[in-house]
């Protein structure tokens, strides 16, 4: 039976690369594989599984609608859920962030950051217990807290019900960032974050500065410092899975945000474009 399975895998047509794919391994580098249950023959290439997860993240399709030349959707989702729970995506984002900062001549760990929040609608599969209403923005769904460095790289992310206050989100972000980046000493925030966040930052030795819009400015205007994190949110929204919240679990939702940044970081480092299905 194992021989038959190996033969069927070898006859499987080679999948053509699509835009979210990771760059192919260097010549001679062998991709890791899943050894399967009970030490059986390898079944699925982990690179292909990761590419399938990126495909869902970038295109916004449901897991079960993954093209058939990817590994089975149940397998792909199983790995996504496991890697999310184990913090694999968070660790990978941390490593890539350090590399990108080094390429820009910065220290691998930042000292300054910018914080913002975004409320988005959710899909019907999201449990009522993890969603709420953002009265100010009139949105029923979830709230994303984002903290970036001055190069717009993701340092911390949290997903809550949209009814959560910016203060709660801000304090949780500072706690998370302080654990991961103890070098952090500065954070710029908008007026939605109140004195509680400033006081909490002081407790963590982080100077939280509230940046307000110029009262003389009319219409849409760029706000000093804050535009960096707003640009990051704009980039993240290019990933259609993030246009609204489709994840049943808030931690998986945070992982989807982290994955979008991982994709962005990988593209920055490789400067490669991958052929689409119309690549011929």
PyMOL commands that set and color helices and strands:
alter all, ss='L'
color gray80, all
select helices_A, chain A and resi 2-11+37-39+46-59+63-65+73-86+88-103+128-130+166-180+195-203+226-236+240-242+250-270
alter helices_A, ss='H'
color red, helices_A
select strands_A, chain A and resi 112-121+132-134+139-148+154-161+186-189+207-210
alter strands_A, ss='S'
color yellow, strands_A
deselect
rebuild
show_as cartoon
